[in-house]
Amino acid sequence: MLRWAHELNDSVPEIETSGSLVVILVVLLVTTVASLIKVRRDPDARAHAGSLRSHEQDRSEADRGGERS
């Protein structure tokens, strides 16, 4: 978007492709490391397909004392 904006207006800074790729790689690295740290500290935090719905159901059952509706 910055490249497009720079073509429209010279006051918008031009970011090189290599700089943009470095930012993307750093973001991916940080999120991956944070995810790995979270899973090591709390193994139940691991994501599974469809886990959001079943996790909410497990929580609501725990809040009701384990009763199923």
MIMI-735658 format. One record per residue: y, z, x of N, C-alpha, C in turn; residue in one letter. Coordinates in steps of 0.02 Angstrom, whole numbers, plus 50000, padded with zeros to 5 digits. Layout:
N
@nyy Y | nzz Z | nxx X | cayy Y | cazz Z | caxx X | cyy Y | czz Z | cxx X | type A
...
END
This chain:
69
@nyy 49941 | nzz 50000 | nxx 50041 | cayy 50000 | cazz 50000 | caxx 50000 | cyy 50063 | czz 50000 | cxx 50044 | type M
@nyy 50059 | nzz 50037 | nxx 50100 | cayy 50117 | cazz 50038 | caxx 50144 | cyy 50131 | czz 49969 | cxx 50173 | type L
@nyy 50079 | nzz 49932 | nxx 50188 | cayy 50089 | cazz 49864 | caxx 50216 | cyy 50123 | czz 49820 | cxx 50164 | type R
@nyy 50101 | nzz 49824 | nxx 50103 | cayy 50131 | cazz 49785 | caxx 50049 | cyy 50204 | czz 49807 | cxx 50039 | type W
@nyy 50216 | nzz 49872 | nxx 50038 | cayy 50284 | cazz 49897 | caxx 50029 | cyy 50329 | czz 49877 | cxx 50088 | type A
@nyy 50301 | nzz 49875 | nxx 50149 | cayy 50340 | cazz 49855 | caxx 50207 | cyy 50360 | czz 49782 | cxx 50202 | type H
@nyy 50317 | nzz 49740 | nxx 50173 | cayy 50334 | cazz 49670 | caxx 50165 | cyy 50391 | czz 49661 | cxx 50115 | type E
@nyy 50395 | nzz 49707 | nxx 50066 | cayy 50449 | cazz 49704 | caxx 50017 | cyy 50514 | czz 49734 | cxx 50043 | type L
@nyy 50508 | nzz 49786 | nxx 50084 | cayy 50567 | cazz 49822 | caxx 50108 | cyy 50555 | czz 49846 | cxx 50179 | type N
@nyy 50598 | nzz 49825 | nxx 50225 | cayy 50588 | cazz 49842 | caxx 50296 | cyy 50599 | czz 49916 | cxx 50311 | type D
@nyy 50628 | nzz 49954 | nxx 50265 | cayy 50638 | cazz 50025 | caxx 50278 | cyy 50573 | czz 50065 | cxx 50271 | type S
@nyy 50522 | nzz 50035 | nxx 50241 | cayy 50456 | cazz 50068 | caxx 50235 | cyy 50419 | czz 50057 | cxx 50301 | type V
@nyy 50394 | nzz 50111 | nxx 50331 | cayy 50361 | cazz 50103 | caxx 50397 | cyy 50297 | czz 50062 | cxx 50392 | type P
@nyy 50284 | nzz 50025 | nxx 50445 | cayy 50223 | cazz 49985 | caxx 50448 | cyy 50170 | czz 50025 | cxx 50486 | type E
@nyy 50114 | nzz 50035 | nxx 50454 | cayy 50058 | cazz 50072 | caxx 50484 | cyy 50006 | czz 50022 | cxx 50508 | type I
@nyy 49986 | nzz 50029 | nxx 50571 | cayy 49935 | cazz 49984 | caxx 50598 | cyy 49867 | czz 49997 | cxx 50566 | type E
@nyy 49825 | nzz 49947 | nxx 50564 | cayy 49759 | cazz 49954 | caxx 50535 | cyy 49718 | czz 50006 | cxx 50572 | type T
@nyy 49723 | nzz 50008 | nxx 50638 | cayy 49684 | cazz 50056 | caxx 50677 | cyy 49705 | czz 50128 | cxx 50659 | type S
@nyy 49769 | nzz 50139 | nxx 50650 | cayy 49793 | cazz 50205 | caxx 50631 | cyy 49768 | czz 50226 | cxx 50562 | type G
@nyy 49767 | nzz 50179 | nxx 50517 | cayy 49742 | cazz 50192 | caxx 50450 | cyy 49668 | czz 50209 | cxx 50451 | type S
@nyy 49630 | nzz 50172 | nxx 50491 | cayy 49558 | cazz 50185 | caxx 50497 | cyy 49545 | czz 50254 | cxx 50528 | type L
@nyy 49585 | nzz 50274 | nxx 50576 | cayy 49577 | cazz 50340 | caxx 50606 | cyy 49588 | czz 50394 | cxx 50554 | type V
@nyy 49639 | nzz 50387 | nxx 50513 | cayy 49653 | cazz 50436 | caxx 50460 | cyy 49594 | czz 50440 | cxx 50412 | type V
@nyy 49568 | nzz 50383 | nxx 50392 | cayy 49511 | cazz 50381 | caxx 50345 | cyy 49451 | czz 50415 | cxx 50377 | type I
@nyy 49436 | nzz 50400 | nxx 50440 | cayy 49379 | cazz 50431 | caxx 50474 | cyy 49387 | czz 50507 | cxx 50481 | type L
@nyy 49447 | nzz 50530 | nxx 50495 | cayy 49459 | cazz 50602 | caxx 50501 | cyy 49448 | czz 50636 | cxx 50434 | type V
@nyy 49473 | nzz 50606 | nxx 50381 | cayy 49463 | cazz 50635 | caxx 50314 | cyy 49389 | czz 50639 | cxx 50297 | type V
@nyy 49352 | nzz 50585 | nxx 50310 | cayy 49280 | cazz 50585 | caxx 50297 | cyy 49244 | czz 50637 | cxx 50339 | type L
@nyy 49263 | nzz 50644 | nxx 50401 | cayy 49232 | cazz 50693 | caxx 50446 | cyy 49245 | czz 50765 | cxx 50422 | type L
@nyy 49307 | nzz 50779 | nxx 50404 | cayy 49325 | cazz 50846 | caxx 50381 | cyy 49287 | czz 50863 | cxx 50317 | type V
@nyy 49285 | nzz 50817 | nxx 50269 | cayy 49250 | cazz 50832 | caxx 50206 | cyy 49175 | czz 50840 | cxx 50217 | type T
@nyy 49146 | nzz 50800 | nxx 50262 | cayy 49075 | cazz 50807 | caxx 50276 | cyy 49059 | czz 50874 | cxx 50308 | type T
@nyy 49098 | nzz 50894 | nxx 50357 | cayy 49088 | cazz 50958 | caxx 50391 | cyy 49097 | czz 51016 | cxx 50342 | type V
@nyy 49149 | nzz 51012 | nxx 50300 | cayy 49161 | cazz 51064 | caxx 50251 | cyy 49103 | czz 51069 | cxx 50202 | type A
@nyy 49075 | nzz 51013 | nxx 50182 | cayy 49018 | cazz 51013 | caxx 50136 | cyy 48957 | czz 51043 | cxx 50169 | type S
@nyy 48944 | nzz 51027 | nxx 50231 | cayy 48887 | cazz 51055 | caxx 50267 | cyy 48894 | czz 51130 | cxx 50276 | type L
@nyy 48954 | nzz 51153 | nxx 50291 | cayy 48966 | cazz 51225 | caxx 50299 | cyy 48954 | czz 51260 | cxx 50232 | type I
@nyy 48978 | nzz 51231 | nxx 50178 | cayy 48970 | cazz 51261 | caxx 50112 | cyy 48896 | czz 51267 | cxx 50094 | type K
@nyy 48857 | nzz 51216 | nxx 50106 | cayy 48786 | cazz 51217 | caxx 50089 | cyy 48748 | czz 51267 | cxx 50132 | type V
@nyy 48767 | nzz 51275 | nxx 50195 | cayy 48734 | cazz 51325 | caxx 50237 | cyy 48748 | czz 51395 | cxx 50213 | type R
@nyy 48810 | nzz 51408 | nxx 50190 | cayy 48827 | cazz 51474 | caxx 50166 | cyy 48798 | czz 51488 | cxx 50097 | type R
@nyy 48793 | nzz 51436 | nxx 50055 | cayy 48769 | cazz 51444 | caxx 49986 | cyy 48722 | czz 51387 | cxx 49970 | type D
@nyy 48656 | nzz 51393 | nxx 49986 | cayy 48609 | cazz 51338 | caxx 49975 | cyy 48605 | czz 51314 | cxx 49903 | type P
@nyy 48623 | nzz 51356 | nxx 49855 | cayy 48622 | cazz 51335 | caxx 49785 | cyy 48680 | czz 51289 | cxx 49769 | type D
@nyy 48728 | nzz 51281 | nxx 49814 | cayy 48786 | cazz 51238 | caxx 49802 | cyy 48770 | czz 51164 | cxx 49813 | type A
@nyy 48710 | nzz 51149 | nxx 49835 | cayy 48691 | cazz 51079 | caxx 49849 | cyy 48694 | czz 51038 | cxx 49785 | type R
@nyy 48724 | nzz 50979 | nxx 49789 | cayy 48732 | cazz 50935 | caxx 49731 | cyy 48667 | czz 50898 | cxx 49717 | type A
@nyy 48651 | nzz 50892 | nxx 49654 | cayy 48594 | cazz 50853 | caxx 49630 | cyy 48617 | czz 50809 | cxx 49573 | type H
@nyy 48584 | nzz 50754 | nxx 49563 | cayy 48602 | cazz 50709 | caxx 49509 | cyy 48599 | czz 50746 | cxx 49442 | type A
@nyy 48653 | nzz 50745 | nxx 49405 | cayy 48656 | cazz 50778 | caxx 49340 | cyy 48662 | czz 50853 | cxx 49345 | type G
@nyy 48679 | nzz 50879 | nxx 49404 | cayy 48679 | cazz 50951 | caxx 49414 | cyy 48737 | czz 50986 | cxx 49380 | type S
@nyy 48791 | nzz 50951 | nxx 49367 | cayy 48849 | cazz 50983 | caxx 49337 | cyy 48832 | czz 51009 | cxx 49267 | type L
@nyy 48800 | nzz 50968 | nxx 49227 | cayy 48783 | cazz 50990 | caxx 49159 | cyy 48732 | czz 51046 | cxx 49161 | type R
@nyy 48679 | nzz 51040 | nxx 49200 | cayy 48628 | cazz 51092 | caxx 49202 | cyy 48656 | czz 51156 | cxx 49233 | type S
@nyy 48701 | nzz 51151 | nxx 49281 | cayy 48731 | cazz 51210 | caxx 49312 | cyy 48774 | czz 51248 | cxx 49261 | type H
@nyy 48811 | nzz 51211 | nxx 49219 | cayy 48851 | cazz 51244 | caxx 49168 | cyy 48806 | czz 51278 | cxx 49117 | type E
@nyy 48749 | nzz 51248 | nxx 49100 | cayy 48703 | cazz 51279 | caxx 49054 | cyy 48672 | czz 51342 | cxx 49084 | type Q
@nyy 48655 | nzz 51340 | nxx 49148 | cayy 48627 | cazz 51399 | caxx 49182 | cyy 48678 | czz 51456 | cxx 49182 | type D
@nyy 48741 | nzz 51440 | nxx 49194 | cayy 48793 | cazz 51491 | caxx 49194 | cyy 48802 | czz 51522 | cxx 49125 | type R
@nyy 48803 | nzz 51479 | nxx 49073 | cayy 48813 | cazz 51506 | caxx 49006 | cyy 48754 | czz 51549 | cxx 48985 | type S
@nyy 48694 | nzz 51531 | nxx 49006 | cayy 48635 | cazz 51571 | caxx 48991 | cyy 48638 | czz 51638 | cxx 49028 | type E
@nyy 48661 | nzz 51637 | nxx 49090 | cayy 48667 | cazz 51699 | caxx 49129 | cyy 48720 | czz 51745 | cxx 49097 | type A
@nyy 48774 | nzz 51715 | nxx 49072 | cayy 48826 | cazz 51754 | caxx 49041 | cyy 48802 | czz 51788 | cxx 48977 | type D
@nyy 48753 | nzz 51756 | nxx 48943 | cayy 48726 | cazz 51784 | caxx 48881 | cyy 48666 | czz 51829 | cxx 48895 | type R
@nyy 48651 | nzz 51840 | nxx 48957 | cayy 48594 | cazz 51884 | caxx 48974 | cyy 48528 | czz 51847 | cxx 48976 | type G
@nyy 48530 | nzz 51782 | nxx 48989 | cayy 48468 | cazz 51743 | caxx 48997 | cyy 48439 | czz 51717 | cxx 48932 | type G
@nyy 48474 | nzz 51727 | nxx 48876 | cayy 48448 | cazz 51702 | caxx 48812 | cyy 48460 | czz 51627 | cxx 48807 | type E
@nyy 48413 | nzz 51593 | nxx 48778 | cayy 48421 | cazz 51521 | caxx 48766 | cyy 48438 | czz 51510 | cxx 48694 | type R
@nyy 48481 | nzz 51460 | nxx 48682 | cayy 48499 | cazz 51445 | caxx 48613 | cyy 48458 | czz 51389 | cxx 48585 | type S
END
